Amino acid sequence: MSNRDLAKSLIDKIPESRLFYVISYLQGAAVPDETPNGETLAAMAEIDGMIASGAGEHFDGPTADLFAQLSED
């Protein structure tokens, strides 16, 4: 019996009052795995390098202040 078949048979045994919790879990687990594309991987590597070297600019404060600063540039 595959894991999928086992899961389906177990669902039939869950009381209706608990199915809400199972459905919520399954909805979260049903999100497909996404592999980052080359551009995203390069950006992540760039950030890792900046963190390692201490380069770049760090912002510490409320998000509203960050957006205000970005809109001034």
Secondary structure, 3 states (H helix, E strand, C coil): CCHHHHHHHHHCCCCHHHHHHHHHHHHHHCCCCCCCCHHHHHHHHHHHHHHHHCCCCCCCCCHHHHHHHHHHC
